[in-house]
Amino acid sequence: MSDVPAKLTVVTGAERPGRKRLTSILIHVALLAASVLMLYPLLWLLAASFRPENEIFTSASIWPSAWSLDAYIRGWNGLRTSFGTFYLNSFIISGLSVVGNVLACSMAAYAFARLNFKFKNFWFAMMLLTLMLPYQVTLIPQYVLFRQLGWVNTFLPLVVPKFLAADGFFIFLMVQFFRGLPKELDEAAQMDGCSPWRIYWRIIIPLSMPVLATAAIFTFIWTWDDFFGPLIYLSEMKSYTVMLGLRTFTDSTGESDYGGLFAMSVLSLVPIFLFFLFFQRLLIEGIATTGMKR
């Protein structure tokens, strides 16, 4: 009688790892199937960019029957302006926007998080209120202002506001991060004779690389993907960004070059993918530590 429970215990213990392994396999299979389902449109886009023009909409397969680079050649050089010009314009606007947002928003956030000045809480509340205003509310006043300044059809309306700390979201993000840094560092630096500017540049900035990288990545992605802003302020094709350049491949009154559109759409994703890939670690670290007391 004493041997029966022992045998049952051994059998039960041997079955548990098998059940856990089976459950793990089923979970991974389900996640893999969901990943394929979500990636299918992107894979189809990539395959369509290599298909001949007459086969793009005739097959749902992600493997082309015949591989061709004609769409890439036609898309890059088929317009009145080379698509390389659109790339250069997007890089200029996105790069300047990243620099402007990181510098201006970090300085504003440093003032709100570490300095004491009159009506500090009031101005911080005003900054938070700007997050609740849709872009369309301020569009017309901004357009009138930039038109009076003669900035329409230039990159200035898309870049200058970034150097004036116009993105309240990034200010709030950095304020939360700066508040988590020990204030003893500021006090020690002040005892050594450091000014607030030197404390910001020599102490706060080096310790805030994760949140600065987070702001840089989101700024680059949002600026690169922006269609509405360039559509409002840019009218000449030589000033178009990548997103405006993609629009020129479709024509509601005539023929549309879908092959070139898909090919250039694939190329438009490459900078975003590489930018995210290189700064992925800092992005995750910045999001994980923002707003947490350490």
CORURHU-V304212 format. One record per pair of residues at least 12 apart in sequence whose ideal C-beta (glycine too) atoms are under 10 Angstrom apart, sorted by the first residue. I is the first residue (numbers start at 1). GAP is how many residues later the second one is. D is the distance in whole Angstrom. If there is no record, write none. Layout:
# CORURHU-V304212
I;GAP;D
I;GAP;D
This chain:
# CORURHU-V304212
36;26;10
39;23;9
40;20;9
40;22;7
41;21;10
42;20;10
42;223;10
42;224;9
42;227;8
43;18;10
43;19;4
43;20;9
44;12;10
44;15;9
44;16;7
44;17;8
44;18;6
44;218;9
45;17;9
45;216;10
45;217;6
45;218;9
45;220;6
45;221;6
45;224;9
46;16;8
46;18;10
46;216;8
46;217;10
46;219;9
46;220;6
46;223;9
47;12;9
47;13;10
47;14;7
47;15;5
47;16;6
47;17;5
47;18;10
47;20;9
47;215;9
48;14;9
48;16;8
48;23;8
48;210;8
48;211;8
48;213;9
48;214;5
48;215;9
48;217;9
48;218;9
49;15;9
49;19;9
49;20;9
49;22;5
49;23;7
49;26;8
49;209;10
49;210;7
49;211;9
49;212;9
49;213;4
49;214;4
49;215;8
49;216;7
49;217;5
49;218;9
50;13;10
50;14;5
50;16;8
50;17;5
50;18;6
50;19;7
50;20;9
50;21;7
50;22;8
50;209;9
50;212;9
50;213;8
50;216;9
51;13;5
51;14;8
51;15;7
51;16;8
51;17;7
51;19;10
51;20;8
51;207;10
51;208;7
51;211;9
52;12;8
52;13;9
52;14;6
52;15;9
52;16;6
52;18;7
52;19;9
52;207;8
53;15;9
53;17;8
53;18;7
53;21;9
53;204;8
53;205;7
53;206;5
53;207;9
54;205;10
55;13;9
55;204;10
56;15;9
56;202;6
56;203;6
56;205;10
56;206;7
57;201;8
68;191;9
69;194;8
70;189;7
70;190;9
70;193;9
71;186;8
71;187;9
71;188;4
71;189;6
71;190;9
71;191;7
71;192;4
71;193;9
71;195;9
72;187;9
72;188;8
72;190;10
72;191;4
72;192;8
72;194;8
72;195;8
73;187;9
73;190;9
74;175;10
74;183;7
74;185;7
74;186;5
74;189;8
74;190;10
75;170;9
75;171;9
75;174;7
75;182;7
75;184;7
75;185;3
75;186;7
75;187;8
75;188;4
75;189;4
75;190;9
75;191;9
75;192;8
76;184;8
76;187;8
76;188;7
76;191;8
77;183;10
78;170;10
78;171;8
78;179;7
78;181;10
78;182;6
78;185;10
78;186;10
79;158;8
79;161;9
79;166;7
79;169;6
79;170;8
79;178;9
79;181;8
79;185;10
80;157;6
80;158;9
80;168;9
81;155;9
81;156;5
81;157;6
81;158;9
81;159;7
81;164;8
81;167;9
82;156;10
82;163;10
83;157;10
83;159;8
83;162;6
83;163;9
83;165;10
83;166;10
83;177;9
83;180;9
83;181;6
83;184;8
83;185;9
85;152;8
85;153;6
85;154;9
85;155;8
85;156;10
85;157;10
85;160;8
86;151;9
86;152;9
86;153;9
86;154;5
86;155;6
86;156;5
86;157;9
86;158;7
86;159;4
86;160;8
86;162;9
86;178;8
86;182;9
87;154;9
87;155;6
87;158;8
87;177;10
87;180;8
87;181;8
87;183;10
87;184;8
88;153;10
88;154;10
89;66;8
89;69;10
89;141;8
89;145;8
89;149;8
89;150;6
89;151;6
89;152;5
89;153;8
89;155;9
89;156;9
90;133;8
90;134;6
90;135;10
90;136;9
90;140;9
90;150;9
90;151;4
90;152;4
90;153;8
90;154;9
90;155;9
90;178;8
90;181;8
91;129;10
91;133;9
91;150;9
91;151;9
91;180;8
92;63;7
92;66;10
92;67;8
92;149;9
93;62;6
93;65;5
93;66;6
93;69;9
93;130;6
93;131;8
93;133;8
93;136;9
93;137;8
93;141;10
93;146;10
93;148;6
93;149;10
94;64;10
94;65;10
94;125;8
94;126;5
94;127;9
94;128;9
94;129;4
94;130;5
94;131;10
94;132;9
94;147;9
94;148;10
94;177;8
94;178;10
94;181;9
95;64;9
95;124;10
95;125;8
95;128;9
96;59;8
96;60;10
96;62;9
96;63;5
96;64;9
96;66;7
96;67;8
96;127;9
97;58;10
97;61;7
97;62;6
97;64;9
97;65;5
97;66;9
97;70;9
97;119;10
97;122;5
97;123;7
97;125;8
97;126;4
97;127;9
97;129;9
98;64;8
98;114;10
98;117;8
98;118;5
98;119;9
98;120;10
98;121;5
98;122;5
98;125;8
98;177;9
99;60;9
99;63;8
99;64;8
99;117;9
99;120;9
100;59;7
100;60;8
100;61;8
100;62;3
100;63;4
100;64;8
100;65;9
100;66;9
100;67;9
100;119;8
101;60;10
101;61;5
101;62;8
101;64;8
101;65;9
101;66;6
101;68;10
101;69;6
101;70;10
101;111;10
101;114;6
101;115;7
101;117;9
101;118;5
101;119;9
101;121;10
101;122;9
102;60;9
102;68;8
102;72;9
102;103;9
102;106;10
102;109;10
102;110;5
102;111;9
102;113;6
102;114;6
102;117;7
103;59;9
103;60;7
103;62;9
103;102;10
103;109;10
104;57;9
104;58;7
104;59;5
104;60;6
104;61;4
104;62;8
104;63;9
104;66;9
104;67;9
105;57;9
105;58;10
105;59;10
105;60;5
105;61;9
105;62;6
105;63;9
105;64;9
105;65;4
105;66;5
105;67;9
105;68;8
105;69;6
105;70;9
105;106;10
105;107;9
105;110;6
105;114;9
106;59;9
106;64;8
106;65;9
106;68;6
106;69;10
106;71;10
106;72;8
106;94;8
106;98;8
106;99;7
106;102;7
106;105;8
106;106;6
106;109;8
107;58;7
107;64;9
107;67;9
107;90;9
107;93;7
107;94;10
107;97;10
107;98;10
108;15;10
108;16;10
108;19;8
108;56;9
108;57;4
108;58;10
108;59;10
108;60;9
108;62;9
108;63;5
108;64;10
108;66;8
108;67;8
109;18;10
109;56;9
109;61;8
109;62;5
109;63;8
109;64;8
109;65;3
109;66;5
109;67;9
109;68;8
109;69;6
109;70;9
109;91;10
109;95;9
109;99;9
109;102;9
109;106;10
110;61;10
110;64;8
110;65;9
110;68;6
110;86;8
110;87;10
110;89;8
110;90;5
110;91;10
110;94;6
110;95;9
110;98;9
111;12;9
111;13;10
111;54;10
111;60;10
111;64;9
111;67;10
111;85;9
111;89;9
112;12;5
112;15;8
112;59;7
112;60;9
112;62;9
112;63;5
112;66;8
112;67;9
113;58;10
113;61;8
113;62;5
113;63;8
113;64;8
113;65;4
113;66;5
113;67;9
113;68;8
113;70;10
113;91;9
114;61;9
114;64;6
114;65;8
114;67;8
114;69;7
114;71;10
114;72;6
114;82;8
114;85;8
114;86;8
114;89;10
114;90;7
115;71;10
115;81;6
115;84;10
115;85;9
124;44;10
124;47;9
124;48;9
124;51;8
126;42;9
127;38;9
127;41;5
127;42;10
127;44;6
127;45;7
127;48;9
128;40;7
128;41;10
128;43;9
128;44;7
128;47;10
129;39;8
130;36;8
130;37;9
130;38;4
130;39;9
130;41;9
131;36;9
131;37;5
131;38;6
131;40;9
131;41;7
132;36;9
133;35;9
135;93;8
135;94;8
136;92;9
138;28;10
139;89;9
139;90;9
139;93;7
142;15;7
142;19;8
142;24;10
142;87;10
142;90;9
142;91;9
143;14;8
143;89;7
143;90;8
145;12;9
146;12;10
146;14;9
146;15;10
146;86;9
146;87;7
147;86;9
151;82;8
152;80;9
152;81;6
152;82;9
152;83;8
153;80;7
153;81;6
153;82;5
153;83;6
153;86;7
154;79;8
154;80;8
154;82;10
154;85;8
155;75;9
155;78;8
155;79;8
155;84;7
155;86;9
156;77;9
157;72;8
157;73;9
157;75;8
157;76;5
157;77;9
158;65;8
158;68;8
158;71;6
158;72;7
158;74;9
158;75;6
158;76;8
158;83;9
159;64;9
161;68;10
162;57;8
162;61;8
167;48;8
167;51;9
167;52;8
167;55;9
169;46;9
169;49;8
169;53;10
170;41;9
170;42;9
170;44;9
170;45;5
170;46;10
170;48;8
170;49;7
171;44;9
172;118;10
172;119;10
173;38;6
173;39;10
173;41;7
173;42;7
173;45;9
173;113;8
173;114;9
173;117;6
173;118;8
174;30;9
174;34;7
174;37;6
174;38;8
174;40;9
174;41;7
174;112;10
174;116;8
175;36;10
175;115;10
175;116;9
176;35;8
176;113;9
176;114;5
176;115;4
176;116;8
177;27;10
177;30;9
177;31;6
177;33;8
177;34;4
177;35;9
177;37;9
177;38;10
177;109;7
177;112;7
177;113;5
177;114;7
177;115;9
177;117;10
178;22;10
178;26;6
178;29;9
178;30;7
178;33;8
178;112;10
179;111;10
179;112;8
179;114;8
180;27;10
180;28;10
180;31;10
180;109;7
180;110;8
180;111;7
180;112;6
180;113;5
180;114;5
181;22;8
181;23;7
181;26;6
181;27;8
181;112;10
181;113;8
182;25;9
182;111;10
182;112;8
185;14;8
185;18;5
185;19;8
185;22;8
186;13;6
186;14;10
186;17;7
186;18;8
187;12;10
188;15;9
189;13;8
189;14;6
189;15;10
208;78;9
208;81;10
209;73;6
209;76;9
209;77;8
210;69;10
210;71;9
210;72;5
210;73;8
210;74;8
210;75;4
210;76;4
210;77;8
210;78;8
210;79;6
210;80;8
211;71;9
211;72;10
211;74;9
211;75;4
211;76;9
211;78;8
211;79;6
211;80;10
212;70;8
212;74;8
213;65;10
213;66;5
213;67;9
213;68;9
213;69;3
213;70;6
213;71;10
213;72;8
213;73;6
214;65;9
214;68;7
214;69;5
214;70;9
214;71;8
214;72;3
214;73;6
214;74;10
214;75;10
214;76;7
215;68;10
215;71;8
216;59;9
216;63;7
216;66;9
216;67;9
216;70;10
217;55;9
217;58;6
217;59;6
217;61;9
217;62;5
217;63;9
217;65;8
217;66;5
217;69;9
218;65;8
218;68;10
218;69;10
220;51;8
220;52;8
220;55;5
220;56;9
220;59;9
221;50;9
221;51;6
221;54;7
221;55;7
223;18;9
224;17;8
224;18;7
224;19;8
224;44;8
224;45;10
224;47;7
224;48;6
224;51;8
225;16;10
225;17;9
225;18;7
225;43;9
225;44;10
225;47;8
226;15;8
226;16;10
226;17;7
226;18;10
227;14;8
227;15;10
227;16;4
227;17;7
227;19;9
227;20;8
228;15;9
229;12;9
229;14;9
230;12;9
230;13;7
230;14;5
230;15;10
231;12;8
231;13;6
231;16;8
241;27;10
242;22;8
242;23;9
242;25;8
242;26;5
242;29;9
243;25;8
245;16;10
245;19;7
245;23;9
246;14;9
246;15;6
246;16;10
246;18;6
246;19;6
246;21;10
246;22;7
247;14;9
248;12;10
248;13;9
248;16;10
249;12;4
249;13;9
249;14;9
249;15;7
249;16;9
